[in-house]
Structure formats: structure tokens, C-alpha cells
Amino acid sequence: MNNLRRRPAGRYCPMTRLVSDWLRRGILVAGIACACLVPVSAQGGPGVFPGDPSLAAGGSVRYKLSGVPGVVGAPALMDNREDGQIVVSTTADSSWSVHERFGHLGINAPIQIPQTGLAVPRSLWSLEGGARYGRRLDGGRSYGVSLSVGSDSDRLFHSIHETVAQVSADYRVPSGERNAWLFFLGYSNNRYFLNGAPLPGVSYMFRSESGKLLGVVGFPFVSLSYLPAPLWDVRLSAFGPRRMNLDVGRRLRDMARVHAGVEWGGQTWLRAGRTDNASRLSFERKRLYAGVEAPLSYRLSLALSGGREFDRRFFETASTFSTSGATATLSPAWYLEAAVSWRFGAGSNGKRADNHGAQRAMGDSPPFLQ
């Protein structure tokens, strides 16, 4: 006991400590993320349509920081994520793009799953890079192939069992002037459901004649965007059984957008040293949130949001639908989030290829039509 130093009076403030951790760790992770961009330079090659002039030599980078202060029954969490993509080559009928992502979830105190005694690692990392090739065919048809390799773990690339691989192929067949059928086949060894098996998919992409309703509807995802009135929009997306988002927003003079919604999301990792290599460590939570998005310049934008997280839990299982009761449940808490996005090159006008959300859904991210 004599070796323990007493905390000086007046020095302890949970919020001050959280902000200090945000700044210190955020600067560190942002620096690593920028370094990751040098050799790879991007994410999201999914959905790049060859021959689209808006995508020529363009790209984007996004950095997001989310923080949850510690409360009774739960430690503080800080989540850093960065992703980017760049089209490196495009012609009238083909394109190449590269993509990358980087993430870190930090936990400031121990969490133990009581039924198994498993201690959740206090640092969980994500790092991935890959490429995509797309080609336009006659009659408006097109296809694409994507490959990415990385690691989601407390110890990146500790062994082959902590290495993540994702492969996907997609094929687009026009249906009328505005619509199309999309066919997919994807594989991932870190998908939160139906993991480690080839996952086929089919969806119908459509846009109403008025342009007020557009979406991609099929298996295993749904993504819809509806404009019920001038300046208002409603967005709905779902990927698998436990990734969903409903968002309602209003634009202010065609600049900033204020919005609110509900989200059910999560992340998965391949914990080093686990006894069952098919198991994945998962963190899931639901959110009620409100926020604002605004352009800072022609190519730079900022998004701020906050709200309440609930039904938060860590668990490790190989099953898609069952946690076998082995769960560490965290108390509800408030959270804050900030994201900065930068678009560059000839494709920086913000236009996105139509099958971007659909193809990306074949990985572990729910699709969003924006």
C-alpha cells in the first residue's frame, strides 16, 4: 500500500481526463492513419463505375472520432476510424481503384465477460488495404472484382488466424432507363453473420421517375433514400440481422444538414490467443442520436453528432445468432462524435457510383445511399 501514490487534491475530473485522452490518442492515431495513406492512399474502391468522368483520378479520406465517458458499470471508450479510396486509373470502359481503412478502439478500464472469465483486450485495432477493378460492358452492363487483406485484432497480424481477407464480385444488368439488377458473391472471414462462407446476393436498384425515392433492395441488405418534401430526407439501411440505421434530416439553405435517428451497429475482431479460431470478439450497441453536417470548403466537410448509447455489450462467439449467454453488458451512456471528410482530384464533386453501397454491403458495413 505504501507504494501507491495518492492523487493530488483537485486534480481529478472525469470529463477533463476524457478530453485529454481524446486529444492525445486522437493525434497519435490520426498520425498513424495518415501514414497508412502513403502506400495505399484509399478505401472503398467498391462501386466505382468505369467511364464515369466524375471519378477520374478522384478520391476521398474520412476520419471519425467517437468518445463515451466512463459511467458506473462501464469504462470510457474512444473509437478512432479512418478510411479512404482513390481511383488510380480510369478509361472509357475500365477503372482501377485502391482502398484502405484503419481503426482503434481504446478502453480505459478492464472489462470481463463473467460467464467465461475472458478479459476484453483494452486496445482493439483494425488495418486493411485492397484494390478493385471495374469494367463497363455493352448494353449498360458492368462488373467489378474487389480484394482486400488486413487484420482486426488486439495484436495485428499476430498469426494467420488474426488476418482478415475479403473477396467479392458484382455484376450489374440494366432494367429500363433508371433501374438495374445487381448480383454479388462475397467472402469474408470476419463478417458478423454467416462468417467464413461465400455469401451470394441479389438486389434491385431503382430510382422513381420523380427522383424522390431511390434505393437498393435485396438480400442481404436494404438501402433506401426518400425525399418527402423540399429540403427533407429519410434514409433507411439494413445489413443482416443486427446492422440497421434510420435517419431523418433537413437541409438548411442547401448547406448544413441537421438530422436525428436510431442506429444498431457494432464491430468484430479476431482476438489473438483464442481457443476457437472460428470465434470473433464483438462489440454491439444501439444509439439514439442527433447531429449536424456542414461543408467547410468545396472539398472539406465536418459532421458533429451526439446522443445516447444503450444495449451495449461485448461477447465472443462463433455463432451468428447466439452468444450462449456469455456477455459483458455495459451501462447506457452519452457519447459525442466528430468526423472530417476530404474529397480530392477530379472526382471531388461528391458524386458516388450507384452500386457503392450495395457492393460495400458484401463486407461488414451496412450500405448507405447518400
C-alpha positions as CSV (number, residue, x, y, z in Angstrom):
1,M,0.0,0.0,0.0
2,N,2.9,2.4,0.7
3,N,3.9,2.1,-2.9
4,L,0.6,3.6,-4.1
5,R,0.7,7.3,-4.7
6,R,-2.2,9.4,-3.7
7,R,-3.9,11.6,-6.4
8,P,-3.3,15.2,-5.5
9,A,-6.5,17.0,-4.4
10,G,-8.3,18.9,-7.1
11,R,-6.5,17.0,-9.9
12,Y,-9.3,14.6,-10.8
13,C,-12.0,15.5,-13.3
14,P,-13.5,12.7,-15.4
15,M,-14.5,14.9,-18.3
16,T,-11.1,16.8,-18.4
17,R,-9.4,13.4,-18.3
18,L,-11.5,12.1,-21.2
19,V,-10.9,15.3,-23.3
20,S,-7.2,15.0,-22.6
21,D,-7.2,11.3,-23.7
22,W,-9.1,12.3,-26.9
23,L,-6.5,14.8,-27.8
24,R,-3.5,12.7,-27.0
25,R,-4.7,9.5,-28.6
26,G,-6.5,11.1,-31.4
27,I,-3.4,12.9,-32.5
28,L,-1.4,9.6,-32.3
29,V,-4.0,7.6,-34.2
30,A,-4.5,10.3,-36.8
31,G,-0.8,10.4,-37.4
32,I,-0.7,6.6,-37.9
33,A,-3.7,6.8,-40.2
34,C,-2.1,9.4,-42.4
35,A,1.0,7.3,-42.6
36,C,-1.2,4.4,-43.8
37,L,-2.4,6.5,-46.6
38,V,1.0,6.9,-48.1
39,P,1.4,3.4,-49.6
40,V,-2.2,2.6,-50.2
41,S,-3.9,6.0,-50.4
42,A,-7.6,4.9,-50.0
43,Q,-10.7,2.7,-49.3
44,G,-14.0,2.0,-50.9
45,G,-12.9,1.0,-54.4
46,P,-16.3,-0.7,-54.2
47,G,-18.9,0.8,-56.5
48,V,-16.6,2.6,-58.9
49,F,-18.2,2.6,-62.4
50,P,-15.7,2.8,-65.2
51,G,-16.1,5.6,-67.6
52,D,-17.8,7.9,-65.2
53,P,-15.9,11.2,-65.7
54,S,-16.7,12.4,-62.1
55,L,-14.5,9.6,-60.8
56,A,-11.4,10.2,-62.9
57,A,-8.3,10.5,-60.7
58,G,-10.6,11.3,-57.7
59,G,-10.6,10.1,-54.1
60,S,-11.7,10.7,-50.6
61,V,-10.5,10.3,-47.0
62,R,-12.6,10.3,-43.8
63,Y,-11.5,10.4,-40.2
64,K,-14.0,9.9,-37.3
65,L,-13.5,10.1,-33.6
66,S,-16.2,8.9,-31.1
67,G,-15.9,9.1,-27.4
68,V,-18.0,7.7,-24.5
69,P,-17.2,8.9,-20.9
70,G,-16.9,6.3,-18.2
71,V,-20.0,5.7,-16.1
72,V,-20.9,3.5,-13.2
73,G,-20.9,0.0,-14.6
74,A,-18.9,0.9,-17.8
75,P,-15.4,2.3,-18.6
76,A,-14.7,5.1,-21.0
77,L,-14.4,4.1,-24.7
78,M,-12.7,6.0,-27.5
79,D,-13.1,4.9,-31.1
80,N,-10.9,6.2,-33.9
81,R,-11.7,5.2,-37.5
82,E,-10.2,6.3,-40.9
83,D,-10.9,5.1,-44.4
84,G,-10.1,6.3,-47.8
85,Q,-10.2,5.5,-51.5
86,I,-8.7,6.7,-54.7
87,V,-9.3,5.9,-58.4
88,V,-5.8,5.4,-59.7
89,S,-6.7,4.7,-63.3
90,T,-9.8,5.1,-65.5
91,T,-10.6,4.8,-69.2
92,A,-13.8,4.8,-71.2
93,D,-14.5,1.2,-70.2
94,S,-12.5,0.2,-67.2
95,S,-11.1,1.5,-63.9
96,W,-8.7,0.6,-61.1
97,S,-9.0,1.9,-57.5
98,V,-7.3,1.2,-54.2
99,H,-8.8,1.5,-50.7
100,E,-7.7,1.3,-47.1
101,R,-9.2,1.5,-43.6
102,F,-7.6,2.0,-40.1
103,G,-9.3,1.9,-36.7
104,H,-8.6,1.7,-32.9
105,L,-11.0,1.1,-30.0
106,G,-9.5,2.1,-26.7
107,I,-10.9,1.0,-23.3
108,N,-9.7,2.8,-20.2
109,A,-10.5,0.1,-17.6
110,P,-10.8,-3.7,-17.6
111,I,-13.9,-5.5,-18.9
112,Q,-14.5,-9.1,-18.1
113,I,-17.1,-11.5,-19.5
114,P,-18.3,-13.1,-16.3
115,Q,-19.6,-16.4,-17.6
116,T,-16.2,-17.3,-19.2
117,G,-13.7,-15.1,-17.3
118,L,-12.5,-13.6,-20.6
119,A,-10.8,-10.2,-20.2
120,V,-11.7,-8.0,-23.2
121,P,-8.4,-6.5,-24.6
122,R,-8.2,-2.8,-23.8
123,S,-6.8,-2.0,-27.3
124,L,-8.5,-3.3,-30.4
125,W,-7.1,-2.5,-33.8
126,S,-8.1,-2.6,-37.5
127,L,-5.9,-2.3,-40.6
128,E,-6.8,-3.2,-44.1
129,G,-5.9,-2.4,-47.7
130,G,-7.0,-3.6,-51.1
131,A,-7.9,-2.9,-54.7
132,R,-10.9,-3.1,-57.1
133,Y,-11.2,-3.5,-60.9
134,G,-14.4,-2.5,-62.7
135,R,-15.3,-2.8,-66.3
136,R,-18.2,-1.5,-68.4
137,L,-19.7,-3.8,-71.0
138,D,-22.1,-3.3,-73.9
139,G,-25.8,-2.5,-73.2
140,G,-25.1,-0.7,-69.9
141,R,-23.9,-3.9,-68.2
142,S,-20.8,-3.8,-65.9
143,Y,-18.9,-5.9,-63.5
144,G,-16.3,-5.5,-60.7
145,V,-13.9,-7.6,-58.6
146,S,-12.5,-6.5,-55.2
147,L,-9.9,-7.9,-52.9
148,S,-8.6,-6.7,-49.6
149,V,-6.4,-8.1,-46.8
150,G,-5.8,-6.8,-43.3
151,S,-6.2,-7.6,-39.6
152,D,-8.8,-6.9,-37.0
153,S,-7.4,-7.9,-33.6
154,D,-5.8,-6.8,-30.3
155,R,-2.5,-7.9,-31.9
156,L,-2.4,-7.1,-35.6
157,F,-1.2,-9.9,-37.9
158,H,-0.2,-12.0,-34.8
159,S,-0.8,-15.1,-36.9
160,I,-2.8,-16.3,-39.9
161,H,-5.8,-16.6,-37.6
162,E,-5.8,-12.8,-37.0
163,T,-5.6,-12.0,-40.7
164,V,-8.8,-10.8,-42.4
165,A,-9.4,-11.4,-46.1
166,Q,-12.4,-10.2,-48.2
167,V,-13.1,-11.0,-51.8
168,S,-16.2,-10.0,-53.8
169,A,-17.5,-9.9,-57.3
170,D,-20.5,-8.0,-58.6
171,Y,-22.4,-7.8,-61.9
172,R,-24.9,-5.1,-63.0
173,V,-27.7,-5.6,-65.5
174,P,-29.8,-2.6,-66.5
175,S,-33.6,-2.7,-66.2
176,G,-35.3,0.1,-68.0
177,E,-33.9,3.6,-68.2
178,R,-33.2,4.2,-64.4
179,N,-33.1,0.8,-62.7
180,A,-30.8,-2.2,-62.6
181,W,-30.4,-5.7,-61.2
182,L,-27.2,-6.3,-59.1
183,F,-25.8,-9.7,-58.5
184,F,-23.0,-10.4,-55.9
185,L,-20.8,-13.0,-54.4
186,G,-18.7,-12.2,-51.4
187,Y,-16.4,-13.9,-48.9
188,S,-15.1,-12.6,-45.6
189,N,-13.6,-14.3,-42.6
190,N,-14.7,-11.5,-40.3
191,R,-18.3,-11.0,-41.2
192,Y,-20.6,-10.7,-38.1
193,F,-23.1,-13.2,-39.6
194,L,-22.7,-16.2,-41.9
195,N,-19.0,-15.8,-41.4
196,G,-16.4,-17.6,-43.5
197,A,-18.8,-18.8,-46.2
198,P,-19.3,-17.4,-49.7
199,L,-22.4,-15.2,-49.5
200,P,-24.4,-14.7,-52.6
201,G,-26.6,-11.6,-53.0
202,V,-29.1,-10.2,-55.4
203,S,-30.8,-6.8,-55.3
204,Y,-32.8,-4.4,-57.4
205,M,-31.6,-0.8,-57.7
206,F,-34.2,1.7,-58.6
207,R,-35.0,5.4,-58.9
208,S,-38.5,6.8,-59.1
209,E,-39.5,9.0,-62.1
210,S,-39.8,12.0,-59.8
211,G,-36.4,11.2,-58.2
212,K,-37.8,11.4,-54.7
213,L,-37.3,7.7,-54.0
214,L,-34.2,5.7,-54.7
215,G,-32.7,2.6,-53.3
216,V,-31.2,-0.9,-53.4
217,V,-33.5,-3.7,-52.1
218,G,-32.5,-7.3,-51.9
219,F,-30.5,-9.9,-49.9
220,P,-28.7,-9.4,-47.6
221,F,-29.3,-5.7,-47.4
222,V,-31.7,-2.8,-47.9
223,S,-30.8,0.8,-48.6
224,L,-33.5,3.5,-49.2
225,S,-33.5,7.2,-49.6
226,Y,-36.7,9.2,-49.7
227,L,-37.4,13.0,-50.2
228,P,-40.8,13.6,-48.7
229,A,-40.7,17.4,-49.1
230,P,-38.3,20.1,-50.2
231,L,-35.1,20.1,-48.0
232,W,-36.3,16.9,-46.1
233,D,-34.9,13.4,-46.5
234,V,-35.3,10.0,-44.9
235,R,-32.7,7.3,-45.1
236,L,-33.1,3.6,-44.1
237,S,-30.5,0.9,-44.3
238,A,-30.0,-2.7,-43.0
239,F,-27.4,-5.3,-43.5
240,G,-28.0,-8.7,-42.0
241,P,-29.9,-9.2,-38.7
242,R,-28.1,-6.7,-36.5
243,R,-27.0,-3.7,-38.5
244,M,-29.7,-1.1,-39.1
245,N,-30.0,2.7,-39.4
246,L,-32.9,5.1,-39.7
247,D,-32.1,8.7,-40.2
248,V,-34.3,11.8,-40.8
249,G,-32.7,15.1,-41.9
250,R,-33.4,18.6,-43.1
251,R,-31.1,20.8,-45.1
252,L,-30.6,24.5,-44.1
253,R,-30.4,26.7,-47.2
254,D,-28.8,23.8,-49.2
255,M,-25.7,24.0,-46.9
256,A,-25.8,22.4,-43.5
257,R,-27.9,19.3,-42.7
258,V,-29.4,18.7,-39.3
259,H,-30.6,15.2,-38.6
260,A,-31.6,12.6,-36.0
261,G,-32.1,8.9,-36.0
262,V,-31.6,5.5,-34.4
263,E,-28.8,3.0,-35.2
264,W,-27.9,-0.6,-34.3
265,G,-24.3,-1.2,-35.0
266,G,-21.1,-2.9,-33.9
267,Q,-17.6,-4.2,-34.7
268,T,-15.8,-7.5,-34.7
269,W,-12.2,-8.6,-34.1
270,L,-10.2,-11.8,-34.2
271,R,-8.7,-11.9,-30.7
272,A,-5.1,-13.3,-30.5
273,G,-4.8,-16.5,-28.5
274,R,-8.4,-17.6,-28.6
275,T,-9.0,-21.3,-28.3
276,D,-11.6,-21.5,-31.1
277,N,-10.3,-19.8,-34.3
278,A,-13.9,-19.6,-35.6
279,S,-14.8,-17.3,-32.7
280,R,-15.0,-13.5,-33.1
281,L,-15.0,-10.8,-30.3
282,S,-17.9,-8.5,-30.9
283,F,-19.0,-5.2,-29.5
284,E,-22.6,-4.1,-30.3
285,R,-24.6,-1.1,-29.3
286,K,-27.8,0.8,-30.2
287,R,-27.9,4.6,-30.5
288,L,-30.4,7.5,-30.4
289,Y,-28.6,10.5,-31.9
290,A,-28.9,14.0,-33.4
291,G,-26.3,15.9,-35.3
292,V,-25.3,18.4,-38.0
293,E,-23.3,18.1,-41.2
294,A,-21.8,21.1,-43.0
295,P,-19.2,21.8,-45.7
296,L,-16.1,23.7,-44.5
297,S,-15.0,24.3,-48.1
298,Y,-15.6,22.9,-51.6
299,R,-13.8,19.6,-50.7
300,L,-13.8,19.5,-46.9
301,S,-16.8,18.7,-44.7
302,L,-17.4,18.3,-41.0
303,A,-20.1,16.2,-39.1
304,L,-20.8,16.5,-35.4
305,S,-23.3,14.3,-33.5
306,G,-24.1,13.0,-30.1
307,G,-26.7,11.1,-28.2
308,R,-27.4,8.1,-26.0
309,E,-25.8,4.6,-26.4
310,F,-27.7,1.6,-24.9
311,D,-27.9,-2.2,-25.0
312,R,-24.1,-2.2,-25.1
313,R,-22.3,-5.5,-24.8
314,F,-19.1,-7.4,-25.6
315,F,-19.2,-11.1,-26.4
316,E,-17.1,-13.8,-28.1
317,T,-18.8,-16.5,-30.2
318,A,-18.6,-18.4,-33.5
319,S,-22.4,-18.3,-33.8
320,T,-24.3,-15.8,-36.0
321,F,-27.4,-15.6,-33.8
322,S,-26.5,-16.8,-30.3
323,T,-24.0,-15.5,-27.7
324,S,-24.5,-18.6,-25.5
325,G,-25.3,-16.2,-22.6
326,A,-21.6,-15.2,-22.3
327,T,-21.9,-11.4,-22.5
328,A,-20.4,-8.4,-20.7
329,T,-23.1,-5.8,-20.5
330,L,-22.2,-2.1,-20.2
331,S,-24.4,0.5,-18.7
332,P,-26.1,3.1,-21.1
333,A,-24.0,6.3,-21.6
334,W,-23.9,9.5,-23.6
335,Y,-21.5,9.9,-26.5
336,L,-20.0,12.5,-28.8
337,E,-18.7,12.0,-32.3
338,A,-16.9,14.2,-34.9
339,A,-16.0,13.3,-38.5
340,V,-14.0,15.1,-41.1
341,S,-14.2,14.2,-44.8
342,W,-11.9,15.4,-47.6
343,R,-12.5,14.8,-51.3
344,F,-9.8,15.5,-53.8
345,G,-8.9,15.3,-57.5
346,A,-11.3,15.3,-60.4
347,G,-13.9,13.2,-58.5
348,S,-14.2,15.7,-55.6
349,N,-17.7,16.8,-56.6
350,G,-19.2,14.3,-54.2
351,K,-20.8,12.1,-56.8
352,R,-20.9,8.4,-55.9
353,A,-21.3,5.5,-58.2
354,D,-24.8,3.8,-57.9
355,N,-23.7,0.4,-56.6
356,H,-21.3,1.8,-54.0
357,G,-23.5,1.0,-51.0
358,A,-24.6,-2.3,-52.4
359,Q,-21.2,-3.7,-53.1
360,R,-19.8,-2.5,-49.8
361,A,-22.5,-4.4,-48.0
362,M,-20.8,-7.6,-49.0
363,G,-18.1,-6.8,-46.5
364,D,-19.1,-5.9,-42.9
365,S,-20.5,-2.4,-43.4
366,P,-24.2,-1.6,-43.8
367,P,-24.9,0.2,-47.1
368,F,-26.0,3.8,-47.2
369,L,-27.4,5.7,-50.1
370,Q,-26.5,9.3,-49.9
